[in-house]
């Protein structure tokens, strides 16, 4: 008999009115250690990141303070690259840069932290500080919520399957 996976509601995505920041909050049925692993293990990460209509592959993945990462996503014959540097990787927090290679001059500083809610539940907090309000608003207008919510739904499935 397989366990039924609890799927949480969609992520809360908010824009700060005073600073060009996007804040994302989402609860998961999993421990902080499981969420950290899902974000740092390249074989797991690539299985849940982004919209379900894309396929992605890891190009570079060096998870450590000062390490770098890069992956490429494909959709309808078009490839899109993403890259960054890990600044801090700890048990409950990741700080990294994020760059969409189609807009290489816009670099966001991302912080993710994992709040233990007890009873096997964790709240993920993500914050992306963009270069400008225009860049931030462009991200929000891009349909990013589809990738966030479809990706997190796939992460729910990985957590529920016991693969993380």
SERO-4910 file (N, C-alpha, C, O; in steps of 0.05 Angstrom, whole numbers):
BEGIN
 pado doro    nc1    nc2    nc3   cac1   cac2   cac3    cc1    cc2    cc3    oc1    oc2    oc3
  Unk    A     17    -24      0      0      0      0     18     25      0     35     28     17
  Unk    A     13     43    -19     30     67    -20     17     90     -5     -8     91     -3
  Unk    A     33    107      6     24    130     21     12    151      2     22    154    -20
  Unk    A     -9    164     11    -20    186     -5     -5    211      2     -2    218     25
  Unk    A      5    225    -18     20    249    -14      2    273    -10    -17    278    -25
  Unk    A      8    287     11     -6    312     16      6    334     -2     30    338     -1
  Unk    A    -10    347    -17      0    369    -34    -11    395    -22    -35    398    -17
  Unk    A      8    412    -16      1    438     -4     -9    457    -26     -5    452    -49
  Unk    A    -22    478    -17    -31    499    -36     -8    511    -51     15    507    -44
  Unk    A    -14    526    -72      6    539    -88     23    558    -70     14    566    -49
  Unk    A     46    564    -80     64    582    -66     53    610    -65     39    619    -83
  Unk    A     59    624    -43     53    652    -41     77    667    -53     99    664    -45
  Unk    A     71    683    -73     91    699    -87     84    728    -83     63    738    -92
  Unk    A    103    743    -71     98    771    -64    120    789    -73    144    781    -72
  Unk    A    113    813    -82    133    833    -90    133    854    -67    112    864    -59
  Unk    A    157    860    -58    160    881    -38    156    908    -51    166    913    -73
  Unk    A    142    926    -38    136    952    -50    159    972    -48    160    991    -63
  Unk    A    178    966    -29    200    985    -25    227    977    -36    244    993    -40
  Unk    A    230    951    -41    256    940    -50    249    921    -73    229    907    -72
  Unk    A    266    918    -93    260    900   -116    265    871   -109    282    858   -120
  Unk    A    248    861    -90    250    834    -81    225    819    -87    203    830    -85
  Unk    A    228    793    -94    206    774    -96    210    755    -73    231    744    -69
  Unk    A    188    751    -58    188    732    -36    169    709    -42    146    714    -51
  Unk    A    178    685    -38    162    661    -43    162    644    -18    183    640     -5
  Unk    A    138    635    -10    135    618     14    118    595      6     98    598     -8
  Unk    A    126    571     15    111    546      8    117    525     29    140    521     36
  Unk    A     96    512     38     99    490     57    102    463     42     90    459     21
  Unk    A    117    445     54    121    418     43    119    398     65    125    403     88
  Unk    A    110    374     57    110    351     75    138    338     71    141    320     55
  Unk    A    157    347     86    184    338     86    201    353    106    192    375    114
  Unk    A    224    343    113    241    356    132    259    377    119    262    376     95
  Unk    A    270    395    135    289    413    123    312    399    109    321    408     88
  Unk    A    322    377    120    344    361    107    335    351     80    351    351     61
  Unk    A    310    342     78    300    332     52    298    355     32    306    351      8
  Unk    A    289    378     40    287    401     22    315    410     13    319    418    -10
  Unk    A    334    411     32    361    418     25    372    399      4    384    407    -15
  Unk    A    368    373      9    378    353    -10    365    357    -38    379    355    -58
  Unk    A    339    362    -39    325    366    -64    336    391    -79    334    392   -104
  Unk    A    346    410    -65    357    434    -77    387    432    -84    397    448   -100
  Unk    A    401    413    -72    430    411    -76    439    387    -91    461    387   -102
  Unk    A    423    366    -92    430    341   -107    422    346   -136    398    348   -141
  Unk    A    441    346   -155    434    352   -182    414    333   -195    397    341   -211
  Unk    A    416    307   -187    397    287   -198    369    292   -189    350    286   -204
  Unk    A    366    302   -165    339    308   -155    329    335   -165    307    337   -174
  Unk    A    347    355   -163    339    382   -171    328    383   -200    308    396   -205
  Unk    A    341    370   -218    334    371   -246    307    358   -251    294    363   -272
  Unk    A    298    341   -233    273    327   -236    248    343   -228    226    336   -235
  Unk    A    253    365   -213    230    380   -204    230    410   -213    210    423   -212
  Unk    A    253    420   -220    255    449   -225    239    457   -250    241    444   -271
  Unk    A    225    479   -248    212    491   -271    185    479   -279    175    461   -267
  Unk    A    174    490   -301    148    481   -311    150    452   -321    171    443   -330
  Unk    A    128    438   -320    127    410   -329    131    408   -359    138    386   -369
  Unk    A    127    429   -375    130    427   -404    159    429   -414    164    427   -438
  Unk    A    178    432   -395    206    434   -404    222    409   -395    213    394   -378
  Unk    A    244    406   -409    264    386   -400    289    401   -394    296    420   -409
  Unk    A    304    393   -374    328    407   -366    351    387   -362    346    363   -357
  Unk    A    375    398   -365    399    382   -359    419    399   -345    422    423   -350
  Unk    A    433    386   -327    454    399   -311    479    401   -328    488    381   -340
  Unk    A    492    424   -329    517    428   -343    540    429   -322    561    416   -326
  Unk    A    536    444   -300    556    447   -280    542    448   -253    521    460   -250
  Unk    A    552    434   -233    539    433   -207    559    428   -185    566    405   -180
  Unk    A    569    449   -173    589    447   -152    578    460   -127    583    484   -121
  Unk    A    564    444   -111    550    454    -88    569    457    -64    575    437    -51
  Unk    A    578    481    -59    595    487    -37    597    518    -36    591    531    -55
  Unk    A    605    528    -13    610    557    -11    630    564    -33    653    553    -32
  Unk    A    624    582    -51    641    590    -73    639    573    -98    652    578   -118
  Unk    A    622    553    -97    617    536   -121    599    549   -141    588    571   -136
  Unk    A    596    537   -164    579    548   -185    559    527   -195    562    503   -190
  Unk    A    540    536   -210    520    518   -222    511    529   -249    513    553   -254
  Unk    A    502    511   -266    490    519   -292    473    496   -301    481    473   -300
  Unk    A    449    503   -311    432    483   -324    419    496   -349    417    520   -351
  Unk    A    411    479   -367    398    487   -391    371    474   -393    369    450   -389
  Unk    A    350    490   -399    323    480   -403    316    482   -432    324    500   -446
  Unk    A    300    463   -442    291    462   -470    261    462   -470    248    447   -456
  Unk    A    250    478   -488    221    479   -492    216    486   -522    225    506   -532
  Unk    A    201    469   -535    194    473   -563    219    479   -581    218    497   -598
  Unk    A    240    464   -577    264    467   -593    282    491   -585    303    494   -597
  Unk    A    274    507   -566    290    529   -557    304    522   -531    292    508   -514
  Unk    A    329    530   -528    344    525   -503    347    551   -487    351    573   -499
  Unk    A    345    549   -461    348    571   -443    368    564   -421    363    544   -407
  Unk    A    389    579   -417    409    573   -397    405    590   -372    397    613   -374
  Unk    A    412    578   -350    411    591   -324    437    585   -309    447    562   -311
  Unk    A    448    604   -295    473    599   -281    475    616   -256    460    636   -253
  Unk    A    494    609   -239    499    625   -215    522    614   -199    535    595   -207
  Unk    A    525    626   -176    546    617   -157    533    613   -130    516    628   -121
  Unk    A    542    591   -117    534    586    -89    552    603    -71    576    601    -72
  Unk    A    540    619    -54    555    635    -35    555    622     -8    576    621      5
  Unk    A    533    611      0    530    597     26    513    573     22    491    574     11
  Unk    A    522    550     31    506    526     32    509    514     60    531    504     68
  Unk    A    488    515     76    488    504    103    464    486    107    449    481     88
  Unk    A    461    475    131    440    456    136    412    467    131    393    452    124
  Unk    A    408    493    135    382    504    132    380    529    114    359    543    114
  Unk    A    401    534     99    401    558     83    419    556     58    441    543     60
  Unk    A    410    567     36    426    569     12    425    598      3    404    610      1
  Unk    A    448    610     -3    450    637    -14    465    633    -40    487    622    -41
  Unk    A    453    643    -62    466    640    -89    458    663   -107    439    677   -101
  Unk    A    473    666   -128    464    684   -149    448    668   -170    450    644   -172
  Unk    A    432    683   -185    415    671   -206    416    689   -230    410    713   -228
  Unk    A    423    678   -253    424    693   -278    411    677   -300    418    654   -305
  Unk    A    391    689   -314    381    678   -339    399    687   -360    403    711   -364
  Unk    A    411    668   -375    432    675   -394    421    693   -417    437    705   -431
  Unk    A    395    693   -422    383    710   -442    384    740   -433    380    758   -450
  Unk    A    389    745   -408    391    772   -397    415    772   -378    411    775   -354
  Unk    A    439    769   -389    463    765   -372    470    788   -353    485    785   -334
  Unk    A    460    812   -359    466    835   -342    448    837   -317    453    854   -300
  Unk    A    428    820   -315    410    820   -293    415    796   -275    408    774   -282
  Unk    A    428    801   -252    435    781   -234    420    785   -208    419    807   -197
  Unk    A    407    764   -199    392    765   -174    407    751   -152    421    731   -157
  Unk    A    405    761   -128    416    748   -104    393    733    -91    373    745    -82
  Unk    A    395    707    -89    374    690    -78    382    678    -51    405    669    -47
  Unk    A    363    679    -33    367    666     -7    343    647     -3    320    655     -7
  Unk    A    349    622      4    329    602     10    334    592     38    357    586     45
  Unk    A    314    590     55    318    578     81    294    561     87    272    565     77
  Unk    A    299    541    104    280    520    110    272    521    139    288    516    157
  Unk    A    246    527    144    236    530    172    222    504    180    202    496    167
  Unk    A    233    491    200    221    466    210    195    472    225    195    486    245
  Unk    A    173    462    214    147    467    226    139    444    245    118    445    258
  Unk    A    156    424    247    150    401    264    133    380    249    121    386    228
  Unk    A    132    357    260    115    335    249    121    329    220    102    322    205
  Unk    A    146    332    211    154    326    184    146    347    163    146    341    139
  Unk    A    140    371    172    132    392    154    153    415    155    164    421    176
  Unk    A    157    427    131    177    449    129    165    471    112    152    466     92
  Unk    A    171    496    120    164    519    104    189    529     90    209    535    103
  Unk    A    187    530     64    209    541     48    204    571     45    182    579     37
  Unk    A    225    586     50    224    615     46    245    621     24    268    612     27
  Unk    A    238    635      3    257    642    -18    254    672    -22    232    683    -22
  Unk    A    276    685    -27    277    713    -32    296    719    -54    319    711    -53
  Unk    A    287    733    -74    304    741    -97    306    771    -98    286    785   -103
  Unk    A    330    781    -94    335    810    -96    345    816   -124    366    807   -132
  Unk    A    328    830   -139    334    836   -167    350    862   -169    351    878   -150
  Unk    A    361    867   -193    377    891   -198    360    917   -198    370    938   -192
  Unk    A    334    914   -205    317    938   -207    288    930   -204    281    906   -205
  Unk    A    271    949   -200    242    944   -200    233    934   -227    215    917   -228
  Unk    A    245    945   -248    237    936   -275    244    907   -280    228    892   -291
  Unk    A    267    899   -271    275    870   -274    257    853   -257    247    832   -267
  Unk    A    252    861   -233    234    846   -215    206    843   -228    194    821   -229
  Unk    A    195    865   -237    168    865   -249    168    849   -275    147    837   -281
  Unk    A    190    848   -290    192    831   -313    191    802   -306    178    786   -320
  Unk    A    204    794   -285    202    766   -275    173    759   -269    163    739   -277
  Unk    A    160    777   -254    133    772   -245    114    770   -269     95    754   -269
  Unk    A    119    787   -289    101    787   -313    107    763   -332     92    758   -350
  Unk    A    130    749   -328    138    728   -346    123    702   -343    125    684   -360
  Unk    A    106    700   -323     92    675   -318    108    657   -300    103    633   -299
  Unk    A    127    668   -284    144    652   -267    128    635   -247    138    614   -238
  Unk    A    104    644   -241     88    628   -221     82    600   -231     78    582   -215
  Unk    A     80    597   -258     75    571   -269     98    552   -263     94    530   -253
  Unk    A    122    561   -268    146    545   -263    149    539   -233    156    517   -225
  Unk    A    144    559   -217    147    556   -188    127    535   -178    134    516   -164
  Unk    A    101    538   -185     81    520   -175     82    492   -187     78    472   -173
  Unk    A     88    490   -213     90    463   -225    115    449   -214    115    425   -210
  Unk    A    137    464   -211    161    453   -199    157    443   -171    165    421   -164
  Unk    A    144    459   -155    139    451   -127    120    427   -125    122    411   -107
  Unk    A    101    426   -144     83    402   -144     99    377   -151     95    356   -139
  Unk    A    119    379   -169    136    356   -175    154    350   -151    159    326   -146
  Unk    A    162    370   -136    178    365   -112    160    351    -91    170    333    -78
  Unk    A    135    359    -89    117    344    -71    116    315    -78    117    297    -61
  Unk    A    115    309   -104    114    281   -113    139    266   -106    138    243    -97
  Unk    A    162    279   -109    188    266   -102    189    261    -72    198    239    -63
  Unk    A    181    280    -56    180    276    -27    162    254    -19    168    237     -2
  Unk    A    138    253    -32    119    232    -26    127    204    -34    119    184    -22
  Unk    A    143    203    -55    152    176    -64    174    165    -47    181    141    -50
  Unk    A    186    181    -30    208    172    -13    235    173    -27    255    164    -16
  Unk    A    236    186    -51    261    188    -66    280    209    -55    304    210    -62
  Unk    A    270    226    -38    286    247    -26    290    241      4    303    256     18
***
